[in-house]
Amino acid sequence: MAKNFRHLREAMSLKAQTRSHEKAIAMMVNLPLAELRQARAFSQEQLAAELDVKQPAVAKIEKRTDMYISTLRRFVEAMGGQLEIRARFPEGDVCINQFEELEDKQAAP
């Protein structure tokens, strides 16, 4: 017989619950677009309406392994997020902002 996950979690020690929660958060830091959309409680249809495209276009975006940064930015912003591009080096991270400047120039009349 299947058990409710909530009951299983309640039976875990506090330390195990904390460790499980930390692992879940770590897993959510690295998500494919489709899983990110689901975690943000958006359907493909809802996101398509936000992006002013049809649902199959959202499905296609989610399957891509290579896309324009502007497409990714629109996808993230449609879910209420903000896209940041960072380069990681041993000395520390660097936020790359030249793409924001390009988009601002394209939007100007």
DSSP file with accessible surface (Angstrom, degrees, kcal/mol):
  #  RESIDUE AA STRUCTURE BP1 BP2  ACC     N-H-->O    O-->H-N    N-H-->O    O-->H-N    TCO  KAPPA ALPHA  PHI   PSI    X-CA   Y-CA   Z-CA
    1    1 A M              0   0  230      0, 0.0     2,-0.1     0, 0.0     0, 0.0   0.000 360.0 360.0 360.0 134.7    0.0    0.0    0.0
    2    2 A A        -     0   0   97      1,-0.0     2,-0.4     0, 0.0     0, 0.0  -0.424 360.0-141.9 -71.6 142.7    1.3    3.5   -0.9
    3    3 A K        -     0   0  159     -2,-0.1     2,-0.3     2,-0.0    -1,-0.0  -0.830  19.9-107.7-108.0 147.1    2.1    5.8    1.9
    4    4 A N     >  -     0   0   79     -2,-0.4     4,-1.8     1,-0.1     3,-0.4  -0.526  23.7-135.8 -69.8 132.2    1.5    9.6    2.0
    5    5 A F  H  > S+     0   0  118     -2,-0.3     4,-2.9     1,-0.2     5,-0.2   0.868 103.8  59.8 -60.2 -36.3    4.8   11.4    1.7
    6    6 A R  H  > S+     0   0  117      1,-0.2     4,-2.3     2,-0.2    -1,-0.2   0.920 105.5  48.4 -58.9 -41.5    3.8   13.8    4.4
    7    7 A H  H  > S+     0   0   98     -3,-0.4     4,-1.3     2,-0.2    -1,-0.2   0.899 111.6  49.7 -66.3 -39.3    3.4   10.9    6.9
    8    8 A L  H  X S+     0   0   81     -4,-1.8     4,-0.6     1,-0.2     3,-0.2   0.924 111.2  48.9 -64.5 -43.0    6.8    9.5    5.9
    9    9 A R  H >< S+     0   0  103     -4,-2.9     3,-1.1     1,-0.2    -2,-0.2   0.902 107.8  54.2 -64.2 -40.8    8.4   12.9    6.4
   10   10 A E  H 3< S+     0   0  116     -4,-2.3    -1,-0.2     1,-0.3    -2,-0.2   0.819 104.8  55.4 -63.2 -28.4    6.8   13.3    9.8
   11   11 A A  H 3< S+     0   0   88     -4,-1.3    -1,-0.3    -3,-0.2    -2,-0.2   0.648  92.0  94.3 -79.0 -14.0    8.3   10.0   10.8
   12   12 A M  S << S-     0   0   63     -3,-1.1    -3,-0.0    -4,-0.6     2,-0.0  -0.416  86.3-102.7 -76.3 153.3   11.8   11.2    9.9
   13   13 A S     >  -     0   0   72      1,-0.1     4,-2.6    -2,-0.1     5,-0.2  -0.294  32.6-110.2 -66.8 160.3   14.1   12.7   12.6
   14   14 A L  H  > S+     0   0  131      1,-0.2     4,-2.5     2,-0.2     5,-0.2   0.904 121.0  53.2 -60.3 -38.9   14.4   16.5   12.6
   15   15 A K  H  > S+     0   0  155      1,-0.2     4,-2.5     2,-0.2    -1,-0.2   0.926 110.1  46.8 -63.1 -42.9   18.0   16.1   11.3
   16   16 A A  H  > S+     0   0   17      2,-0.2     4,-2.6     1,-0.2    -2,-0.2   0.889 111.4  51.7 -67.2 -38.2   16.8   13.9    8.4
   17   17 A Q  H  X S+     0   0   62     -4,-2.6     4,-2.5     2,-0.2    -2,-0.2   0.922 111.0  47.8 -63.1 -43.2   14.0   16.3    7.6
   18   18 A T  H  X S+     0   0   64     -4,-2.5     4,-2.5     2,-0.2    -2,-0.2   0.927 112.4  48.4 -63.1 -45.8   16.5   19.2    7.5
   19   19 A R  H  X S+     0   0  122     -4,-2.5     4,-2.2     1,-0.2    -2,-0.2   0.920 112.1  49.6 -62.0 -41.5   19.0   17.3    5.3
   20   20 A S  H  X S+     0   0   48     -4,-2.6     4,-2.3     1,-0.2    -2,-0.2   0.918 110.9  49.6 -63.7 -42.5   16.1   16.3    2.9
   21   21 A H  H  X S+     0   0  116     -4,-2.5     4,-2.3     1,-0.2    -2,-0.2   0.917 110.1  50.7 -63.3 -42.9   15.0   19.9    2.7
   22   22 A E  H  X S+     0   0  119     -4,-2.5     4,-2.3     1,-0.2    -1,-0.2   0.898 110.4  49.5 -63.1 -39.8   18.5   21.1    2.0
   23   23 A K  H  X S+     0   0  135     -4,-2.2     4,-2.3     2,-0.2    -1,-0.2   0.903 109.5  52.0 -65.8 -39.6   18.9   18.5   -0.8
   24   24 A A  H  X S+     0   0   47     -4,-2.3     4,-1.8     2,-0.2    -2,-0.2   0.924 110.6  47.7 -63.1 -42.3   15.5   19.6   -2.3
   25   25 A I  H  X S+     0   0   85     -4,-2.3     4,-0.8     1,-0.2    -2,-0.2   0.924 110.8  51.5 -64.5 -42.8   16.6   23.3   -2.4
   26   26 A A  H >X S+     0   0   59     -4,-2.3     3,-0.7     1,-0.2     4,-0.5   0.888 109.0  51.0 -62.2 -37.7   20.0   22.3   -3.9
   27   27 A M  H >< S+     0   0  139     -4,-2.3     3,-0.9     1,-0.2    -1,-0.2   0.868 105.1  56.5 -68.3 -33.7   18.1   20.4   -6.6
   28   28 A M  H 3< S+     0   0  113     -4,-1.8    -1,-0.2     1,-0.2     3,-0.2   0.668  93.4  69.3 -74.1 -13.5   15.9   23.3   -7.4
   29   29 A V  H << S+     0   0  107     -4,-0.8     2,-0.6    -3,-0.7    -1,-0.2   0.803 103.4  44.6 -72.7 -25.9   18.9   25.5   -8.1
   30   30 A N  S << S+     0   0  133     -3,-0.9    -1,-0.3    -4,-0.5    -4,-0.0  -0.854  79.4 149.7-122.9  94.5   19.7   23.5  -11.3
   31   31 A L        -     0   0   50     -2,-0.6    -3,-0.1    -3,-0.2     2,-0.0  -0.973  45.2-121.1-128.0 140.9   16.5   22.9  -13.3
   32   32 A P     >  -     0   0   74      0, 0.0     4,-2.5     0, 0.0     3,-0.2  -0.360  43.5-101.9 -66.2 160.8   15.7   22.5  -17.0
   33   33 A L  H  > S+     0   0   30      1,-0.2     4,-2.8    29,-0.2     5,-0.2   0.874 120.8  53.8 -56.1 -42.1   13.3   25.1  -18.3
   34   34 A A  H  > S+     0   0   28     28,-0.4     4,-2.2     1,-0.2    -1,-0.2   0.924 111.9  44.5 -61.9 -42.2   10.3   22.7  -18.2
   35   35 A E  H  > S+     0   0  100     -3,-0.2     4,-2.7     2,-0.2    -1,-0.2   0.871 111.8  53.2 -71.2 -34.7   10.9   21.8  -14.6
   36   36 A L  H  X S+     0   0   53     -4,-2.5     4,-1.9     2,-0.2    -2,-0.2   0.938 108.9  49.9 -62.2 -45.2   11.4   25.5  -13.7
   37   37 A R  H  <>S+     0   0   19     -4,-2.8     5,-2.2     1,-0.2    -2,-0.2   0.937 112.9  46.4 -59.1 -45.3    8.1   26.3  -15.3
   38   38 A Q  H ><5S+     0   0  119     -4,-2.2     3,-1.7     1,-0.2    -1,-0.2   0.912 110.0  52.9 -65.4 -40.6    6.4   23.6  -13.4
   39   39 A A  H 3<5S+     0   0   56     -4,-2.7    -1,-0.2     1,-0.3    -2,-0.2   0.826 108.0  51.7 -64.2 -30.1    8.0   24.6  -10.1
   40   40 A R  T 3<5S-     0   0  131     -4,-1.9    -1,-0.3    -5,-0.2    -2,-0.2   0.349 118.7-116.5 -86.3   4.8    6.7   28.2  -10.7
   41   41 A A  T < 5 +     0   0   83     -3,-1.7     2,-0.4     1,-0.2    -3,-0.2   0.868  67.1 139.8  63.4  41.4    3.2   26.7  -11.2
   42   42 A F      < -     0   0   46     -5,-2.2    -1,-0.2    -6,-0.1     2,-0.2  -0.938  42.6-145.9-111.0 138.6    2.9   27.7  -14.9
   43   43 A S     >  -     0   0   36     -2,-0.4     4,-2.3     1,-0.1     5,-0.2  -0.568  30.8-110.9 -88.5 164.7    1.3   25.5  -17.6
   44   44 A Q  H  > S+     0   0   38      1,-0.2     4,-2.6    -2,-0.2     5,-0.2   0.891 120.9  54.1 -61.9 -35.7    2.7   25.7  -21.1
   45   45 A E  H  > S+     0   0  117      2,-0.2     4,-2.1     1,-0.2    -1,-0.2   0.918 108.3  47.8 -65.3 -42.6   -0.6   27.4  -22.1
   46   46 A Q  H  > S+     0   0  103      2,-0.2     4,-2.0     1,-0.2    -2,-0.2   0.926 113.9  46.7 -64.5 -43.3   -0.3   30.1  -19.4
   47   47 A L  H  X S+     0   0    0     -4,-2.3     4,-2.2     1,-0.2    -2,-0.2   0.898 109.1  55.0 -66.5 -38.7    3.3   30.8  -20.4
   48   48 A A  H  X>S+     0   0    4     -4,-2.6     5,-2.4    -5,-0.2     4,-0.8   0.915 107.4  50.4 -60.0 -41.3    2.4   30.9  -24.1
   49   49 A A  H ><5S+     0   0   76     -4,-2.1     3,-0.6     1,-0.2    -1,-0.2   0.914 110.4  49.6 -64.0 -41.0   -0.2   33.5  -23.3
   50   50 A E  H 3<5S+     0   0  128     -4,-2.0    -1,-0.2     1,-0.2    -2,-0.2   0.862 116.3  42.3 -64.0 -36.7    2.4   35.6  -21.4
   51   51 A L  H 3<5S-     0   0   10     -4,-2.2    -1,-0.2    -5,-0.1    -2,-0.2   0.484 109.2-124.0 -87.8  -6.5    4.8   35.3  -24.3
   52   52 A D  T <<5S+     0   0  150     -4,-0.8     2,-0.3    -3,-0.6    -3,-0.2   0.924  74.6 110.3  59.6  45.5    2.1   35.9  -26.9
   53   53 A V  S   <S-     0   0   55     -5,-2.4    -1,-0.2    -6,-0.1     2,-0.2  -0.830  73.9 -90.8-133.1 176.1    2.9   32.6  -28.7
   54   54 A K    >>  -     0   0  167     -2,-0.3     3,-1.3    -3,-0.1     4,-1.0  -0.575  39.6-107.1 -89.5 157.0    1.2   29.3  -29.1
   55   55 A Q  H >> S+     0   0   64      1,-0.3     4,-2.1     2,-0.2     3,-0.6   0.863 116.5  59.9 -53.5 -41.4    1.7   26.4  -26.7
   56   56 A P  H 3> S+     0   0   84      0, 0.0     4,-2.3     0, 0.0    -1,-0.3   0.852  99.7  58.3 -60.0 -28.0    3.8   24.3  -29.1
   57   57 A A  H <> S+     0   0   39     -3,-1.3     4,-2.3     2,-0.2    -2,-0.2   0.896 105.4  49.2 -67.3 -36.8    6.3   27.2  -29.3
   58   58 A V  H <X S+     0   0    0     -4,-1.0     4,-2.4    -3,-0.6    -1,-0.2   0.935 110.1  50.8 -65.8 -44.4    6.8   26.9  -25.5
   59   59 A A  H  X S+     0   0   16     -4,-2.1     4,-1.1     1,-0.2    -2,-0.2   0.913 110.7  49.9 -59.3 -40.0    7.3   23.2  -25.8
   60   60 A K  H >X S+     0   0  135     -4,-2.3     4,-0.9     1,-0.2     3,-0.5   0.918 109.2  50.5 -65.9 -42.7    9.9   23.8  -28.5
   61   61 A I  H >< S+     0   0   20     -4,-2.3     3,-0.9     1,-0.2    -1,-0.2   0.917 107.6  54.3 -60.4 -43.5   11.7   26.3  -26.3
   62   62 A E  H 3< S+     0   0   29     -4,-2.4   -28,-0.4     1,-0.2    -1,-0.2   0.772 108.8  48.8 -64.6 -24.5   11.8   23.9  -23.4
   63   63 A K  H << S+     0   0  172     -4,-1.1    -1,-0.2    -3,-0.5    -2,-0.2   0.619  88.3 106.5 -90.9 -13.4   13.4   21.2  -25.5
   64   64 A R    <<  -     0   0  100     -4,-0.9     3,-0.1    -3,-0.9    -3,-0.0  -0.364  47.2-169.2 -68.9 144.0   16.2   23.4  -27.0
   65   65 A T  S    S+     0   0  151      1,-0.3     2,-0.4    -2,-0.1    -1,-0.1   0.494  81.2  38.0-104.0  -8.6   19.7   23.0  -25.9
   66   66 A D  S    S+     0   0  139      2,-0.0     2,-0.3     0, 0.0    -1,-0.3  -0.991  72.1 146.5-143.8 129.6   20.8   26.2  -27.6
   67   67 A M        -     0   0   44     -2,-0.4     2,-0.1    -3,-0.1    -6,-0.0  -0.970  50.1 -78.3-154.6 167.9   18.9   29.5  -27.9
   68   68 A Y     >  -     0   0  181     -2,-0.3     4,-2.0     1,-0.1     3,-0.2  -0.423  36.1-127.9 -67.4 146.7   19.2   33.2  -28.1
   69   69 A I  H  > S+     0   0   55      1,-0.2     4,-3.0     2,-0.2     5,-0.2   0.892 110.9  58.0 -63.0 -36.8   19.8   34.9  -24.8
   70   70 A S  H  > S+     0   0   54      1,-0.2     4,-2.3     2,-0.2    -1,-0.2   0.881 104.9  50.4 -62.9 -35.9   16.8   37.2  -25.6
   71   71 A T  H  > S+     0   0   27      2,-0.2     4,-2.2     1,-0.2    -1,-0.2   0.940 112.2  46.4 -66.2 -46.1   14.5   34.2  -25.9
   72   72 A L  H  X S+     0   0   49     -4,-2.0     4,-2.6     1,-0.2     5,-0.2   0.916 111.4  52.6 -62.3 -41.6   15.7   32.8  -22.6
   73   73 A R  H  X S+     0   0   16     -4,-3.0     4,-2.9     1,-0.2     5,-0.2   0.941 109.9  47.6 -60.5 -46.9   15.3   36.3  -21.0
   74   74 A R  H  X S+     0   0  120     -4,-2.3     4,-2.1     2,-0.2    -1,-0.2   0.907 111.4  51.7 -60.5 -41.7   11.7   36.6  -22.2
   75   75 A F  H  X S+     0   0    0     -4,-2.2     4,-0.7     2,-0.2    -2,-0.2   0.945 114.0  42.5 -60.6 -48.2   10.9   33.0  -21.0
   76   76 A V  H ><>S+     0   0   21     -4,-2.6     5,-2.4     1,-0.2     3,-1.0   0.922 114.3  50.4 -67.4 -44.2   12.3   33.8  -17.5
   77   77 A E  H ><5S+     0   0   90     -4,-2.9     3,-1.8     1,-0.3    -1,-0.2   0.849 101.8  61.9 -65.2 -32.6   10.7   37.2  -17.3
   78   78 A A  H 3<5S+     0   0   14     -4,-2.1    -1,-0.3     1,-0.3    -2,-0.2   0.773 104.5  49.7 -64.0 -23.2    7.3   35.8  -18.3
   79   79 A M  T <<5S-     0   0    7     -3,-1.0    -1,-0.3    -4,-0.7    -2,-0.2   0.322 129.2 -98.4 -95.8   5.8    7.4   33.7  -15.1
   80   80 A G  T < 5S+     0   0   64     -3,-1.8    -3,-0.2     1,-0.3    -2,-0.1   0.586  85.7 118.1  92.5  10.4    8.3   36.8  -13.0
   81   81 A G      < -     0   0   34     -5,-2.4     2,-0.4    -6,-0.1    -1,-0.3  -0.352  57.4-129.5-101.7-177.3   12.0   36.2  -12.9
   82   82 A Q        -     0   0  142     -2,-0.1     2,-0.4    -3,-0.1    -9,-0.0  -0.997  20.9-130.6-135.5 128.6   15.1   38.1  -14.0
   83   83 A L        -     0   0   24     -2,-0.4     2,-0.4   -10,-0.1   -10,-0.0  -0.656  24.3-177.4 -84.2 130.0   17.9   36.5  -16.1
   84   84 A E        -     0   0   97     -2,-0.4     2,-0.5     2,-0.0    13,-0.1  -0.988  13.6-152.6-123.1 139.7   21.5   37.0  -14.9
   85   85 A I  E     -A   96   0A  47     11,-0.5    11,-3.1    -2,-0.4     2,-0.4  -0.961  20.2-179.2-114.2 122.1   24.5   35.7  -16.8
   86   86 A R  E     -A   95   0A 118     -2,-0.5     2,-0.5     9,-0.2     9,-0.2  -0.942  21.2-149.5-123.3 142.8   27.5   35.0  -14.6
   87   87 A A  E     -A   94   0A  25      7,-2.9     7,-2.5    -2,-0.4     2,-0.5  -0.935  19.9-144.9-106.3 132.0   31.0   33.7  -15.4
   88   88 A R  E     +A   93   0A 196     -2,-0.5     5,-0.2     5,-0.2     3,-0.0  -0.873  23.5 170.2-103.7 128.6   32.6   31.7  -12.6
   89   89 A F  E >   -A   92   0A 110      3,-1.2     3,-1.3    -2,-0.5    -2,-0.0  -0.887  48.2-107.8-127.7 159.5   36.3   31.9  -12.0
   90   90 A P  T 3  S+     0   0  130      0, 0.0     3,-0.1     0, 0.0    -1,-0.1   0.859 122.1  52.1 -55.7 -32.3   38.5   30.6   -9.2
   91   91 A E  T 3  S-     0   0  167      1,-0.3     2,-0.2    -3,-0.0    -3,-0.0   0.649 127.6 -72.4 -78.7 -17.7   38.8   34.2   -8.0
   92   92 A G  E <   -A   89   0A  32     -3,-1.3    -3,-1.2     2,-0.0    -1,-0.3  -0.799  57.3 -58.1 146.3 173.4   35.1   34.8   -8.0
   93   93 A D  E     -A   88   0A  75     -2,-0.2     2,-0.4    -5,-0.2    -5,-0.2  -0.560  35.8-157.3 -87.1 151.0   32.0   35.4  -10.1
   94   94 A V  E     -A   87   0A  77     -7,-2.5    -7,-2.9    -2,-0.2     2,-0.5  -0.998  13.1-138.8-128.5 126.7   31.5   38.1  -12.7
   95   95 A C  E     -A   86   0A  54     -2,-0.4     2,-0.6    -9,-0.2    -9,-0.2  -0.750  16.9-145.6 -83.8 124.6   28.1   39.3  -13.8
   96   96 A I  E     +A   85   0A  58    -11,-3.1   -11,-0.5    -2,-0.5     3,-0.2  -0.827  25.8 169.3 -94.7 119.2   28.1   39.8  -17.6
   97   97 A N    >>  +     0   0   80     -2,-0.6     4,-1.5     1,-0.1     3,-0.7   0.371  45.8 100.8-113.8   3.5   25.8   42.7  -18.4
   98   98 A Q  H 3> S+     0   0  112      1,-0.2     4,-1.9     2,-0.2    -1,-0.1   0.804  80.3  60.0 -63.6 -24.2   26.5   43.5  -22.1
   99   99 A F  H 3> S+     0   0   53      2,-0.2     4,-2.0     1,-0.2    -1,-0.2   0.857 101.6  52.8 -73.5 -31.7   23.4   41.6  -23.1
  100  100 A E  H <> S+     0   0   68     -3,-0.7     4,-2.3     2,-0.2    -1,-0.2   0.920 108.3  51.2 -65.2 -41.1   21.2   44.0  -21.1
  101  101 A E  H  X S+     0   0   95     -4,-1.5     4,-2.2     1,-0.2    -2,-0.2   0.905 108.4  51.6 -64.6 -40.1   22.8   46.9  -22.8
  102  102 A L  H  X S+     0   0   86     -4,-1.9     4,-2.2     1,-0.2    -1,-0.2   0.928 110.3  48.0 -61.9 -44.8   22.1   45.4  -26.2
  103  103 A E  H  X S+     0   0   59     -4,-2.0     4,-1.9     1,-0.2    -2,-0.2   0.911 110.0  52.3 -65.4 -38.6   18.4   44.9  -25.4
  104  104 A D  H  X S+     0   0  110     -4,-2.3     4,-1.2     1,-0.2    -1,-0.2   0.915 110.3  48.7 -62.3 -41.0   18.1   48.5  -24.1
  105  105 A K  H  < S+     0   0  153     -4,-2.2    -1,-0.2     1,-0.2    -2,-0.2   0.891 110.6  50.5 -66.1 -38.2   19.6   49.8  -27.4
  106  106 A Q  H  < S+     0   0  152     -4,-2.2    -1,-0.2     1,-0.2    -2,-0.2   0.850 109.9  50.8 -69.0 -31.7   17.2   47.6  -29.5
  107  107 A A  H  < S+     0   0   84     -4,-1.9    -1,-0.2    -5,-0.2    -2,-0.2   0.751  89.9  97.1 -77.7 -23.6   14.2   48.9  -27.5
  108  108 A A     <        0   0   59     -4,-1.2    -3,-0.0    -3,-0.2    -4,-0.0  -0.388 360.0 360.0 -67.9 144.1   15.2   52.6  -27.9
  109  109 A P              0   0  181      0, 0.0    -1,-0.1     0, 0.0    -2,-0.1  -0.180 360.0 360.0 -73.3 360.0   13.4   54.4  -30.8
